[in-house]
Structure formats: structure tokens, C-alpha cells
């Protein structure tokens, strides 16, 4: 019992956190700054009277002197202003996001753009600055759907207007953009489509990699009965919400929460802390209303009482801050928890403060969390609009409500919030979206990749995607007697590394390379390419990265990307996984098709250097990596300038622009693309029956990656020769009389090294010579 915790904040949320944290066996003491009379009652807690003003120097210095182990910010303001860095700079971890990550709450415009980038289901929206009143007005009048008006910045949970008519919406615009009803929070405004359905809140712990949601809660924000009246910071909450069925929670996890955490990490601001996401359960499924980057209030009061007794909240918060959330268990007790807020008269508008509060005997299964209270001498008085949160956990929702309202009657304070226990998600029949397929995500994906695709334009193709098929005008290429050559391939289990490492922009180049290099060995110029992308749930950002790589590969090969298929197939793939296939078509003059019939013993084999492992043998590579205990984020053992993942994912070299000129000169008799099967299996595929070849392994240096795999994996040199390219990605067959001219052309068109590595023989098979030079000296 040595952990000391500092909680920042003064409301019911902070009181509830202190209450649960005080139950931890590892906690020595909890300080709440500034806290309230309720948080001061536990013998493990003390209030701290220090200013919470940016840049928080006083409180940071105090925390250093007091040897605080972890800081837990309650409200959003300090997080948005960067309090996490203030403590991190002095070595104190914070359960809460960085300032960059806190933009997800600090700017609704930012978070909506993030959702759009990552195809996270949300309402249609447009963003306007306060100077764009006329543009915003035009949008409201012409968008064709009811709207919600949201101040983009922080407004204490009250910066949302839900107008009931267009005229009311226009008045709301003026209120926010001209009259500054929400102050600087309204400098930018988000106008959203009004979604319909039950609203739920999901609070989830995250360490930037793992995310663990708590049961969904429903809070009630309107001040009056029947969910009417002005919006408030929250009048009450209960959990779990019956409307949040297991199927709904599965969709929330796979379609929204996991993509959010993964997307934030990929964009460079991983989320650590408590992600509080609001959802509307629409007929098309759950859609994100907004993100909050801290514990919700009043949801926290209800959820803290729902956590099992065996949950050590301090251990959970520390595990998040130290990035090992998967090492702890977070369980909840059966039943329901309810929290009802008692408010000052006049709230959420003007209200009086300093009114005495009388609290009678509270049942043992009820906790009264203080939200807006203070001490005036020996008297407990009101100091805020939301004053107390009366909270109870019980086997049924009705029992919990009964106990809460019995306690409310013992508090001489006006105002309460009646809760109902049932809500049903709207259903007008099953939709494609409810089955897990998002047409909206597919459309967003097509729009995202169009600029990349247009960059592959070449003669014969206009590269405008979105139709039923791609068109290529062969006549425009100038061939006289063309023969079409086609090839299809994937990238094998190299894709597993890309998915596990979260690096997706390189495998697209591999996909193109594997097919166009196969066309090249038959003397063909690649003309166009098509791709297949299959997944369970379309992540627009990931898929767009892959397609961007494909277009880069097409540019390297000189071919156009004229179409593809994106297949979203729930249940066919694991979450986060995807599969790729490519299809390439090229052309060659009939008289120039390779291999030629005049290949003979004594012809020379030239080898062109590979860029690395290329795209074959990765099942063995992954086995070696697993065997020696490296992770993909580890420093690369043979290249300390890269991570292991980046080195292994080095794209397959595309040889088209280097080799095609030598084909056109007539210097080459045949070629072999060294893929799966290495030299042993691939070279015989291009040789006439009865002929073979020898390869002299001493004619080039075995690259470090292959030497590492051979030595650390205990792989015999001959097995290396039948599995990997070992530094030679393409083998060319050249007549002795043409060797010098061929080498001159090959070396003049690209940087890839060219080696004389062997000859054609009159004996079938491939003889590997001087393999001992690959063995460790």
C-alpha cells in the first residue's frame, strides 16, 4: 500500500473516482484538488486547495514534492490545455490523453473530420467558422434534413442546440455565431444531421492499443420530465442500458471504438485514458455523436458502483498509463446502477448558491456523491447547479430506482430526475448496414483514392474509377501485332506483418510488383492493373493507404490502375485483417515474346539485385522472428536505422523500367522472376526441356537480412536457395555475344546492381556452387 494518487476536479465524478480508488489495496492516499466536502470524508482522501490554472506550476511542484505516483484529471479543460505534458515532463504519469489526443473533445470539427477519415459511422455534417454565417444559413436551408447545431469548442456540455424547425435553426446560428452564446467555443460551428433513436454513452479504458468498454449507460440531459426542456450537463444516468444489446455492443466495438483507438495511434496521437463516446442507435446501427476524453458525469457515479469488488481501479489506471491494460481484469457486478442528480432551482440557467443542505440517514447500498457543494462554517451548502448525485446498485433497475428515490426524499433539496427502464431501438426492417456492410464507407473510400488513381494515367487509359468496368484502348499504345499477357498474384503472409505492424502503404507496391514482374519475364510491357481488397469491416484510412501503395507501384511499372473490387464481408475475416490480390495485363509484339527458342548451353545468367526479401518466404521469416523472440517494433538487427517491421516490409523491386529497354534491343533470350521456390524452382521454368543451369553463389554478396535468417533460423544454404531470392530478384538469360551490351543497357537505366551469376548447362536442374561462402566464417 504505497501508491499516492492526485485527482484534479471538484465534482461528483471526482468524488466517485476517489470513492472507488480508496477501496484499492495498493493505494496509500488520494488527494483531490480542489475536491468537495464529499471527497474529504474518506480516511484515505484529502482535499487540496491549490489553483488549477495553466501551466499548473504550483500543483506540479506540489506533486513532485509529495511523490505522487499518478495523476487523474477529471474535467476536460486541463486535458485540452495540455496538463498531461506538464506532469509527464517531471516524470509523473497521467491517466489521460495528450493535448493532441484531447482535440477529440476540444474540437468537434477536428473529431468529425477524424471520423470521416476513418469511416467511423456518424451523422452527415458541415463545419463553418463564425464569419461564415451566410454559408451556414444557406446550408441549413438547403441540406434537406433536420439539423443539430454544435459549438466546436468546449462549452461545459451545453454547447448543443436541437432546433425544432428551420426558423429555430437560423435563430440558433445567430445565437452562436453572432451573439456568442457559447463564447469562443462557438468560433467554429458543426452543423449535423439530426439522428433519431435511443442515445447511449460508452466509457472505455484504453492504453493506446487495448480498449476495454464498460457497460453502456444512458444519461438524461434535459431538465424537465419526459426528456423536455433545456439541455444540462446531465440529470441522471443508469447502466447497463437494456437497449445496448450484445449485438449492438459488438458493432460499437468493431465499427467505432477499435477504429478510433487504432486511427489515433496511426495518426500519431495514441489515446491513453478514458474514452467516453456518445452513440445514437439509429435504424442503420450505432453512430457516433461525439467523443469525450475523460470520465463522464453523471455516468461515472453510476459505473463506479457497477464495478465488481475485485476490480482494483488504481491498478487499472496505472496499467493504462504504463501501456499494459491487457494485464488487468475489469469486471462488473450483475444488476443495474442508477444515479439521479439533484439540482439548484433555476438550473441550467441562473440559480442561487449557498443554500443549506440537509441529508438524512442514507441506506448502506446508496452513496450520495457531492457535485456542487461546499462548507460554510459547519454547514453544507450548495455551490453549483448540479448539487448531488444519489446513486445505488441493485439486482434490478426498479430496485435501484426505488432506493435512490427513497434517499432523495431524505435530502431537503428541490429537484430530481425520474428515469424509465426501457427503451427500444427503432427498427423498420433489417438493413445492409445492420448486417455489417457500410455503403457510406465504400463511397468514402472511392472518393479518398481517386486522386491516387488519377496519378497512374497513361496512354490508353483515363483511370476514372467508379463504373462497372475499366476500359483500356490498346490501339492508343502503338503496338502493331500485340499479344496480351496477363498475370495475377498476392503478397502471401507478408500481409500478416503489415497488419500486425499497422504499416499498410508498402504492401500495395508488392502487389503490383508480383504481377508486373511476371509479365516482364515474357517480354511484355505492363499496361493496366486491377486490385481486389477484401475485409470484414472497411477501414477507409487503411484501405486508402494500401491503394496509395498500389498506385505507386503502377507508376513505377508504367501501368494504369483502371479498376478494382473492395469486398466488405462481415464474418469472413478477423477484425482488422484484410486480403489482397492483383491482376495485371501487358502487351508484347508477337515477334518479341520470351523465352526465345534459341536458349542454349553456355548462355550467360545475369542477376539483378533484389530490394530485400520481396514477397515470398514470409511464413519461414515469421517463424524465425517468433523463434528468437523479436517484435516488429524492435530495432532491426541488420539495419539500426529502421524497425524490424519497416525492414521486412521493404517493397518488392519492380524491374520494368530497368529491363524493358534491353528486351526491346533484343539482348535477352529469357528471364526468371525469383519468387517462392528461389533459384531451384524458378530458373527451370524458363529453360528448354533437358537444359539446366549453375549458379555461383560467390559472385554477389549475400545481403544481411538473408544471412541473419540463415544463421538465427538454422537454415541450410541449399534450403535458402530453394526458398528465398537471396539478393537476386530477376535472372536474365543472355547470349555470350550480347552480355556486355546487355549489362551496359541494364546499368544505364536503374540503380539496381547487375551480376554475372552463372550459365545455362545441358543438364537438367539447378546446381548451386560455392554455397559455403554463405555460411558464417
C-alpha positions in Angstrom: 0.0 0.0 0.0 2.2 2.8 -1.3 0.5 4.4 -4.3 -0.4 8.1 -4.0 -2.9 9.5 -6.4 -3.8 13.1 -7.3 -7.3 13.7 -8.7 -8.0 17.0 -10.4 -11.5 18.3 -10.1 -14.3 19.1 -7.7 -17.5 17.4 -8.8 -19.4 14.2 -8.4 -17.2 12.4 -10.9 -14.1 13.1 -8.9 -15.9 12.1 -5.6 -17.0 8.8 -7.3 -13.4 8.1 -8.5 -12.0 8.9 -5.1 -14.6 6.6 -3.5 -13.7 3.7 -5.7 -9.9 4.3 -5.6 -10.0 4.3 -1.8 -11.1 0.7 -1.9 -7.8 -0.3 -3.6 -5.3 -2.3 -1.5 -2.3 -0.6 -3.3 -3.5 3.0 -2.6 -1.9 4.8 0.4 -3.6 8.1 -0.1 -5.7 10.1 -2.5 -5.5 13.9 -2.9 -8.4 15.7 -4.7 -7.7 19.2 -6.0 -9.8 21.1 -5.1 -12.3 18.4 -4.2 -15.5 18.9 -2.3 -17.0 18.1 1.2 -17.9 14.6 0.0 -14.4 13.7 -1.3 -12.9 14.8 2.1 -14.9 12.3 4.1 -12.9 9.1 3.4 -9.9 8.5 5.7 -7.8 7.8 2.6 -8.6 11.1 0.9 -7.8 14.7 1.4 -8.8 17.8 -0.4 -6.1 20.1 -1.7 -6.5 23.9 -2.0 -4.2 24.8 -4.9 -5.1 26.7 -8.1 -5.8 24.7 -11.2 -4.5 27.3 -13.6 -2.5 26.6 -16.8 0.5 25.9 -16.8 -0.2 24.3 -13.5 3.2 25.0 -12.0 2.0 25.1 -8.3 0.2 21.8 -8.5 3.0 20.1 -10.5 5.7 21.3 -8.0 3.5 20.1 -5.1 3.0 16.7 -6.8 6.8 16.3 -7.3 7.5 17.1 -3.6 4.7 14.8 -2.5 5.9 11.9 -4.7 2.6 11.5 -6.4 2.5 8.2 -8.5 -0.2 9.0 -10.9 -2.5 12.0 -11.8 -6.2 11.5 -12.8 -7.7 14.7 -14.4 -11.4 14.8 -14.0 -12.7 17.6 -16.2 -11.9 18.2 -19.9 -10.4 21.7 -19.7 -7.0 20.7 -18.2 -6.6 17.9 -20.7 -7.4 20.1 -23.7 -4.9 22.7 -22.3 -2.1 20.1 -22.0 -2.0 19.1 -18.3 -0.7 15.7 -19.3 2.5 17.1 -20.6 3.0 19.3 -17.6 3.2 16.2 -15.3 4.9 14.0 -17.8 7.7 16.5 -18.1 8.5 15.9 -14.4 8.2 12.1 -14.6 4.7 11.7 -13.2 2.3 9.6 -15.4 -1.2 10.8 -16.1 -4.3 8.8 -16.7 -5.4 10.9 -19.5 -4.6 11.8 -23.1 -2.0 14.2 -24.5 -3.1 17.6 -25.7 -3.1 16.3 -29.3 -5.3 13.4 -28.4 -7.6 15.7 -26.3 -8.6 17.5 -29.5 -11.1 14.7 -30.0 -13.2 16.6 -27.3 -11.7 20.0 -27.6 -12.7 20.5 -31.2 -15.9 18.9 -32.6 -14.7 20.0 -36.1 -11.5 18.0 -35.6 -13.2 14.9 -34.3 -15.8 14.9 -37.1 -13.1 15.1 -39.7 -11.3 12.2 -37.9 -14.4 10.1 -38.1 -14.8 10.9 -41.8 -11.1 9.9 -42.4 -11.6 6.6 -40.7 -15.1 5.8 -41.9 -16.5 5.7 -38.4 -20.3 5.9 -38.5 -21.6 9.3 -37.7 -24.1 11.9 -38.8 -23.6 13.9 -42.0 -22.1 17.2 -41.2 -20.6 20.5 -42.3 -18.2 22.8 -40.4 -18.3 26.7 -40.6 -16.3 29.4 -38.9 -18.1 32.2 -37.1 -17.5 34.5 -40.1 -19.5 32.2 -42.4 -23.0 32.9 -41.2 -24.4 33.2 -44.7 -22.8 30.0 -45.8 -24.1 28.2 -42.7 -27.6 29.7 -43.3 -27.6 28.5 -46.9 -26.7 25.0 -45.7 -29.4 24.8 -43.1 -32.0 26.0 -45.7 -30.9 23.6 -48.4 -29.5 20.4 -46.7 -32.8 18.7 -46.8 -32.8 17.3 -43.3 -33.3 18.5 -39.7 -30.1 19.7 -38.0 -28.3 19.9 -34.7 -26.0 22.9 -34.0 -22.9 22.3 -32.1 -20.3 24.7 -30.9 -17.0 23.1 -31.9 -15.1 24.1 -28.7 -15.7 23.3 -25.0 -18.9 24.6 -23.6 -19.3 22.6 -20.4 -21.6 20.0 -22.0 -24.1 22.7 -23.0 -22.9 23.8 -26.5 -25.6 21.9 -28.4 -28.8 23.2 -29.8 -31.5 20.9 -31.2 -33.9 23.2 -33.2 -37.4 22.0 -34.0 -37.7 24.0 -37.2 -35.6 25.7 -39.9 -36.5 29.1 -38.4 -35.4 28.0 -35.0 -32.2 26.7 -36.5 -31.5 30.0 -38.1 -32.0 31.7 -34.8 -29.6 29.3 -33.2 -27.0 30.1 -35.8 -27.2 33.8 -34.9 -27.1 33.0 -31.2 -23.9 31.0 -31.6 -22.1 32.8 -34.4 -23.2 36.5 -33.8 -24.3 36.7 -30.2 -21.6 34.4 -28.9 -23.9 32.4 -26.8 -21.2 29.9 -26.1 -18.3 32.3 -26.2 -15.1 31.3 -28.0 -16.4 27.7 -28.1 -18.6 28.9 -31.0 -15.8 30.4 -33.1 -16.4 27.3 -35.2 -19.7 25.5 -35.5 -20.6 22.0 -36.7 -24.0 21.5 -38.3 -25.0 17.9 -38.2 -27.9 15.8 -39.5 -30.3 15.1 -36.7 -30.2 11.4 -35.8 -33.1 9.6 -34.3 -33.1 6.7 -31.8 -32.0 6.0 -28.3 -28.8 7.6 -27.1 -26.2 5.7 -25.1 -22.8 6.5 -23.6 -19.9 4.0 -23.7 -17.0 4.7 -21.4 -13.9 2.7 -22.3 -10.4 2.3 -20.8 -7.5 2.4 -23.2 -3.7 2.3 -23.2 -3.4 3.3 -26.8 -3.6 -0.3 -28.0 -6.1 -2.2 -26.0 -9.6 -0.8 -25.4 -12.0 -2.2 -22.7 -15.5 -0.8 -22.7 -17.7 -0.6 -19.6 -21.4 -1.4 -19.9 -23.3 1.2 -21.9 -25.1 3.9 -19.9 -28.0 6.2 -20.7 -27.9 9.7 -19.3 -30.7 12.2 -19.4 -29.7 15.8 -20.2 -33.0 17.7 -20.5 -34.1 19.5 -17.3 -37.8 18.6 -17.5 -39.9 15.5 -17.3 -40.4 13.4 -20.5 -36.9 14.4 -21.8 -38.0 18.0 -22.4 -36.7 21.4 -21.6 -33.2 22.9 -21.8 -30.0 20.8 -22.1 -28.0 20.3 -19.0 -24.7 18.8 -18.1 -26.7 15.6 -17.2 -29.6 15.0 -14.9 -29.0 11.3 -14.2 -27.8 8.0 -15.7 -28.3 4.3 -15.4 -26.3 1.3 -16.6 -26.3 -1.1 -18.2 -28.7 0.3 -20.8 -31.0 -2.5 -21.9 -31.1 -1.2 -25.4 -27.4 -1.8 -25.7 -27.7 -5.5 -26.6 -24.6 -7.7 -27.0 -25.0 -7.4 -30.8 -25.1 -3.6 -30.5 -22.0 -3.5 -28.3 -20.2 -5.8 -30.7 -20.9 -3.4 -33.5 -19.8 -0.4 -31.4 -16.6 -2.1 -30.6 -15.7 -3.2 -34.2 -17.1 -0.2 -36.1 -16.3 2.7 -33.8 -14.2 2.1 -30.7 -11.4 -0.1 -32.2 -11.1 2.0 -35.4 -10.9 5.1 -33.2 -8.1 3.8 -31.0 -6.2 2.4 -34.0 -6.8 5.5 -36.0 -5.5 7.8 -33.3 -2.4 5.7 -32.9 -1.8 5.6 -36.6 -2.1 9.4 -36.9 0.5 9.9 -34.1 -1.6 10.7 -31.1 -2.4 7.4 -29.3 -5.2 7.7 -26.7 -4.4 6.8 -23.1 -7.1 7.3 -20.5 -10.9 7.0 -20.6 -12.6 7.5 -23.9 -16.2 8.5 -23.4 -18.2 8.1 -26.7 -21.8 9.1 -27.2 -23.8 7.0 -29.7 -27.2 7.2 -31.3 -28.8 3.8 -32.0 -30.3 4.6 -35.4 -32.1 2.3 -37.8 -28.8 1.9 -39.6 -26.9 1.0 -36.5 -24.9 2.8 -33.9 -23.5 6.2 -35.0 -21.0 8.3 -33.0 -22.4 11.6 -31.7 -19.2 12.9 -30.1 -16.1 11.9 -28.2 -15.1 13.0 -24.7 -11.6 12.3 -23.4 -12.4 11.8 -19.7 -14.8 10.2 -17.4 -18.4 11.3 -17.9 -20.6 12.9 -15.3 -23.1 11.6 -14.2 -22.2 8.3 -15.9 -19.1 7.8 -13.7 -21.1 7.8 -10.5 -23.3 5.0 -11.8 -20.5 3.0 -13.3 -18.2 3.2 -10.3 -20.9 1.4 -8.3 -21.3 -1.2 -11.0 -17.7 -2.2 -10.9 -17.1 -5.5 -9.1 -15.5 -5.5 -5.7 -12.5 -7.3 -7.2 -11.7 -4.5 -9.6 -8.7 -2.5 -8.4 -9.3 0.8 -10.1 -5.9 2.1 -9.2 -4.3 -0.9 -10.9 -6.4 -0.3 -14.0 -5.5 3.4 -14.3 -1.8 2.6 -13.8 -2.0 -0.2 -16.4 -3.4 2.2 -18.9 -0.7 4.8 -18.2 2.0 2.2 -18.4 0.6 0.7 -21.6 -0.3 -2.8 -20.3 -4.1 -2.7 -19.9 -4.3 -6.2 -21.2 -2.7 -7.4 -17.9 -5.7 -6.5 -15.7 -9.3 -7.7 -15.5 -12.3 -5.3 -15.4 -15.4 -7.0 -14.2 -18.9 -5.6 -13.4 -21.4 -6.9 -10.9 -24.7 -8.3 -12.1 -27.7 -5.9 -12.0 -28.1 -2.2 -12.5 -26.8 1.0 -11.2 -28.7 4.3 -11.1 -27.6 7.9 -10.4 -30.1 10.8 -10.1 -28.9 14.4 -9.9 -30.4 16.9 -7.5 -30.0 20.4 -8.9 -30.4 24.0 -7.7 -33.6 25.8 -8.5 -33.2 27.7 -11.9 -30.5 25.4 -13.3 -29.3 25.2 -16.1 -29.9 29.0 -16.2 -29.2 31.3 -13.3 -29.5 29.9 -9.8 -28.8 30.8 -6.2 -25.8 29.4 -4.3 -25.1 28.9 -0.6 -28.4 27.2 0.3 -28.1 24.8 3.2 -28.5 21.1 2.5 -29.9 18.7 5.0 -29.2 15.0 4.4 -31.0 12.3 6.5 -30.0 8.7 7.0 -28.6 7.1 3.8 -29.2 3.4 3.2 -26.0 1.3 3.2 -26.4 0.4 -0.5 -26.8 4.0 -1.6 -24.0 6.6 -2.0 -24.6 10.3 -2.2 -21.8 11.8 -4.3 -21.2 15.5 -4.0 -21.2 17.5 -7.2 -21.7 21.2 -6.3 -21.3 21.5 -2.6 -19.1 23.5 -0.2 -18.8 24.2 3.5 -20.0 27.5 5.0 -18.6 27.2 8.5 -20.1 23.9 9.8 -22.9 24.0 7.3 -23.1 22.0 4.0 -24.4 24.4 1.3 -24.9 24.4 -2.5 -22.2 25.8 -4.7 -23.2 24.7 -8.2 -26.1 23.9 -10.4 -25.8 20.1 -10.1 -25.5 19.6 -6.4 -25.7 15.9 -5.5 -25.8 12.5 -7.3 -27.8 9.9 -5.4 -26.5 6.5 -6.6 -27.4 2.9 -6.0 -26.6 -0.5 -7.4 -29.2 -3.3 -7.2 -30.2 -6.6 -8.9 -32.9 -4.8 -10.9 -33.3 -1.4 -12.3 -36.6 -0.9 -10.4 -35.0 -1.8 -7.1 -32.1 0.6 -7.7 -34.6 3.4 -8.6 -36.7 2.7 -5.6 -33.7 3.0 -3.3 -32.5 6.2 -5.0 -35.8 8.0 -4.7 -36.2 6.8 -1.1 -32.9 8.6 -0.4 -33.9 11.6 -2.5 -36.8 12.1 -0.1 -34.4 12.3 2.8 -32.5 15.2 1.2 -34.1 18.6 1.7 -33.3 19.9 -1.7 -35.5 20.6 -4.6 -35.2 18.8 -7.9 -34.8 15.3 -9.1 -34.8 13.3 -12.3 -37.2 10.3 -13.0 -35.8 7.6 -15.1 -37.5 4.9 -17.1 -36.1 1.4 -17.6 -36.9 0.6 -21.1 -36.0 1.9 -24.5 -36.3 0.1 -27.8 -34.1 0.7 -30.8 -36.1 1.8 -33.8 -36.5 -0.9 -36.4 -38.2 -0.6 -39.8 -36.7 -3.8 -41.0 -33.2 -5.1 -41.3 -30.7 -3.0 -43.4 -27.4 -3.8 -45.2 -25.7 -1.6 -42.6 -27.1 -3.6 -39.8 -25.6 -6.7 -41.4 -22.2 -5.0 -41.0 -21.7 -3.6 -44.5 -21.3 0.2 -44.8 -22.2 1.6 -48.2 -21.2 5.0 -46.9 -17.7 3.8 -46.0 -17.4 2.3 -49.5 -18.4 5.6 -51.1 -16.0 7.5 -48.9 -13.2 5.1 -49.8 -13.7 5.6 -53.6 -13.6 9.4 -53.1 -10.4 9.0 -51.0 -8.5 7.0 -53.6 -9.5 8.9 -56.8 -6.5 11.3 -56.6 -4.1 8.4 -56.2 -5.6 6.5 -59.1 -5.5 9.5 -61.4 -1.8 9.7 -60.9 -1.4 6.4 -62.9 -2.9 7.8 -66.1 -1.1 6.7 -69.3 -1.9 6.3 -73.0 -4.8 4.0 -73.4 -6.5 4.7 -70.0 -8.3 7.6 -68.5 -8.2 6.0 -65.0 -11.6 7.3 -63.9 -12.9 4.8 -61.4 -16.5 4.2 -60.2 -18.0 2.5 -63.2 -18.8 -1.2 -63.8 -15.5 -1.9 -65.6 -12.2 -0.4 -66.6 -11.6 0.4 -70.2 -8.2 0.3 -72.0 -7.6 1.4 -75.6 -4.9 -0.9 -76.9 -4.7 0.9 -80.2 -3.5 4.0 -78.4 -0.3 2.2 -77.3 1.1 1.9 -80.8 1.6 -1.9 -80.9 1.5 -3.4 -84.4 0.9 -7.1 -83.7 0.4 -7.3 -80.0 -0.2 -10.3 -77.8 -1.7 -9.8 -74.5 -0.1 -11.3 -71.4 -1.8 -11.5 -68.0 -0.8 -12.4 -64.5 -2.3 -12.5 -61.1 -0.8 -12.8 -57.6 -1.0 -11.7 -54.0 1.7 -10.9 -51.4 1.4 -14.0 -49.2 1.9 -13.9 -45.5 3.9 -10.7 -45.8 0.5 -9.2 -45.4 0.3 -10.6 -41.8 3.3 -8.4 -40.9 1.8 -5.3 -42.4 -1.5 -5.8 -40.5 0.3 -6.6 -37.2 2.6 -3.7 -37.5 -0.1 -1.3 -38.7 2.0 -0.3 -41.8 -0.1 -0.6 -44.9 1.3 1.7 -47.6 4.1 -0.6 -48.7 2.3 -3.9 -49.5 0.4 -2.3 -52.3 3.7 -1.8 -54.2 4.4 -5.5 -53.6 1.0 -6.5 -55.0 1.8 -4.7 -58.3 5.4 -5.9 -58.4 4.5 -9.6 -58.1 2.2 -9.4 -61.2 4.1 -7.0 -63.4 7.4 -8.7 -62.9 5.7 -11.9 -64.1 4.6 -10.1 -67.3 8.1 -8.7 -67.8 9.7 -12.1 -68.0 7.6 -12.8 -71.1 8.8 -9.6 -72.6 5.6 -7.7 -72.0 5.1 -4.1 -71.1 2.5 -3.8 -68.3 -0.5 -1.8 -69.5 -3.1 -1.9 -66.7 -3.7 -3.3 -63.3 -6.8 -4.2 -61.2 -6.9 -5.0 -57.5 -9.0 -6.9 -55.0 -9.3 -5.8 -51.4 -11.3 -8.0 -49.0 -12.1 -7.3 -45.4 -14.6 -7.8 -42.6 -15.1 -4.1 -41.8 -13.8 -1.4 -44.3 -11.4 0.9 -42.6 -11.2 3.7 -45.1 -7.8 5.0 -43.9 -6.2 1.6 -44.0 -7.6 0.7 -47.4 -6.6 4.1 -48.8 -3.1 3.5 -47.6 -3.0 0.2 -49.4 -4.4 1.7 -52.7 -1.9 4.5 -52.4 0.9 1.9 -52.4 -0.7 0.2 -55.4 -0.8 3.4 -57.4 2.9 4.0 -56.5 3.7 0.5 -57.8 1.7 1.2 -61.0 3.7 4.4 -61.6 6.9 2.5 -61.1 5.7 -0.1 -63.7 4.2 2.5 -66.1 0.8 0.9 -66.0 -2.6 2.3 -65.2 -4.9 1.3 -62.3 -8.2 1.1 -64.1 -10.4 -0.7 -61.5 -10.7 -3.0 -58.6 -13.0 -4.7 -56.1 -13.5 -3.8 -52.5 -15.4 -6.5 -50.7 -16.7 -5.9 -47.2 -17.6 -9.3 -45.8 -18.5 -9.5 -42.1 -17.7 -12.8 -40.6 -15.2 -13.8 -43.4 -12.2 -12.1 -41.9 -10.9 -11.4 -38.4 -11.3 -7.8 -37.2 -8.6 -5.6 -38.6 -7.5 -8.2 -41.2 -7.7 -7.8 -45.0 -6.6 -9.7 -48.1 -5.2 -8.6 -51.4 -5.0 -9.9 -54.9 -3.8 -8.2 -58.1 -4.3 -8.7 -61.7 -2.1 -7.2 -64.4 -2.3 -7.2 -68.2 0.5 -6.3 -70.6 1.4 -6.5 -74.3 4.3 -7.7 -76.3 4.9 -7.8 -80.0 4.3 -11.3 -81.3 7.9 -11.5 -82.6 9.4 -10.5 -79.2 7.7 -13.0 -76.8 10.0 -14.5 -74.3 11.5 -17.0 -73.7 13.1 -17.4 -77.1 13.6 -20.8 -78.7 17.4 -20.3 -79.1 18.4 -20.6 -75.5 21.4 -23.0 -75.4 24.1 -24.3 -73.1 26.8 -21.6 -72.5 24.3 -18.7 -72.4 25.1 -16.4 -69.5 22.9 -15.8 -66.5 22.8 -12.2 -65.3 21.3 -11.5 -61.9 19.7 -8.1 -60.9 19.7 -7.3 -57.2 16.6 -7.6 -55.1 15.5 -4.9 -52.7 15.1 -7.4 -49.9 13.1 -10.5 -49.2 10.4 -9.3 -51.7 7.1 -11.1 -51.1 7.9 -14.8 -50.7 9.1 -17.0 -47.9 7.4 -15.0 -45.2 5.9 -18.0 -43.4 9.5 -19.1 -42.7 10.6 -15.5 -41.9 7.8 -15.1 -39.4 8.7 -18.4 -37.8 12.3 -17.3 -37.3 11.2 -14.0 -35.8 8.9 -15.8 -33.4 11.5 -18.3 -32.5 14.1 -15.7 -31.5 11.5 -13.5 -29.6 11.7 -10.3 -31.6 8.7 -8.0 -32.1 8.0 -6.0 -35.2 8.6 -2.8 -33.3 12.1 -3.9 -32.3 15.1 -2.3 -33.9 16.1 -4.2 -37.0 19.2 -6.4 -36.2 20.8 -5.8 -39.6 19.8 -2.2 -40.1 19.7 0.0 -36.9 18.1 2.9 -38.9 14.8 1.0 -39.2 12.4 -1.0 -37.1 12.2 -4.7 -37.9 8.8 -4.2 -39.5 9.9 -1.5 -41.9 12.9 -3.5 -43.0 10.9 -6.7 -43.6 8.2 -4.7 -45.4 10.7 -3.2 -47.9 8.7 -3.4 -51.2 9.5 -5.9 -53.9 11.6 -4.2 -56.6 9.8 -3.5 -59.9 12.2 -4.2 -62.8 10.1 -3.0 -65.7 11.9 0.3 -66.4 15.3 -1.2 -65.9 14.8 -4.3 -68.1 12.3 -3.4 -70.8 14.9 -1.4 -72.9 17.1 -4.5 -73.0 14.1 -6.5 -74.2 13.4 -4.0 -76.9 17.1 -4.2 -78.0 16.7 -7.9 -78.4 19.5 -8.7 -76.0 17.6 -11.1 -73.7 16.6 -14.7 -74.5 14.6 -15.3 -71.4 14.0 -14.2 -67.8 13.1 -15.8 -64.5 11.3 -13.9 -61.6 12.8 -15.3 -58.4 9.8 -15.7 -56.2 8.7 -18.7 -54.0 10.9 -21.6 -54.7 14.0 -19.5 -55.1 16.6 -20.3 -57.7 16.0 -24.1 -57.6 12.3 -23.9 -58.7 12.1 -20.8 -60.8 15.0 -20.9 -63.2 14.0 -24.2 -64.8 10.6 -22.8 -65.7 12.2 -20.7 -68.4 14.6 -23.2 -69.8 14.0 -25.7 -72.7 13.5 -29.3 -71.7 16.7 -31.1 -70.9 18.6 -28.0 -70.0 19.6 -26.6 -66.6 21.9 -24.0 -65.1 24.5 -23.5 -62.5 24.5 -20.5 -60.1 27.8 -19.3 -58.5 26.8 -18.0 -55.1 30.2 -16.3 -54.7 29.5 -13.8 -57.5 27.5 -11.5 -55.2 27.3 -10.7 -51.5 24.5 -12.4 -49.6 22.5 -9.4 -48.1 22.5 -9.1 -44.3 18.8 -9.9 -44.0 19.3 -13.4 -45.6 22.5 -14.0 -43.6 20.5 -13.2 -40.4 17.7 -15.5 -41.3 20.0 -18.3 -42.2 22.1 -18.1 -39.1 19.4 -17.3 -36.5 17.0 -19.7 -38.0 19.5 -22.5 -38.6 18.5 -22.7 -42.3 20.8 -24.7 -44.5 22.3 -22.8 -47.5 20.5 -25.1 -50.0 17.2 -24.5 -48.3 17.9 -20.8 -48.6 18.4 -21.3 -52.3 15.1 -23.0 -52.8 13.1 -20.6 -50.6 14.4 -17.0 -51.0 15.8 -14.8 -53.7 18.9 -14.3 -51.6 19.6 -10.9 -53.1 18.8 -11.7 -56.7 15.3 -10.8 -57.7 15.4 -11.3 -61.5 17.6 -13.7 -63.6 18.2 -12.9 -67.3 19.5 -15.3 -70.0 21.8 -13.6 -72.5 23.8 -15.0 -75.3 27.6 -14.6 -74.7 27.9 -12.2 -77.6 25.4 -9.8 -76.1 26.5 -9.9 -72.5 28.5 -6.6 -72.5 25.8 -4.6 -74.4 23.0 -6.0 -72.2 24.9 -5.1 -69.0 25.6 -1.6 -70.3 21.9 -1.0 -71.0 20.8 -2.5 -67.7 23.2 -0.5 -65.7 22.3 2.7 -67.5 18.6 2.6 -66.7 18.5 2.0 -63.0 20.5 1.7 -59.8 19.9 -2.0 -59.1 23.2 -3.9 -59.3 23.7 -6.4 -62.1 25.9 -9.5 -61.6 27.1 -12.3 -63.8 26.0 -15.3 -61.7 26.1 -18.4 -63.8 25.4 -20.2 -67.1 22.9 -22.4 -68.9 24.0 -26.1 -68.9 23.0 -29.3 -70.8 22.0 -31.0 -67.5 18.5 -30.6 -66.1 18.1 -28.8 -62.7 19.9 -26.0 -61.0 23.4 -26.6 -59.5 24.3 -24.2 -56.7 28.0 -23.7 -56.5 30.1 -22.2 -53.7 27.3 -22.1 -51.2 29.8 -22.4 -48.4 30.5 -18.7 -48.9 27.1 -18.0 -47.4 28.0 -19.9 -44.2 29.4 -17.9 -41.2 33.2 -17.6 -41.3 
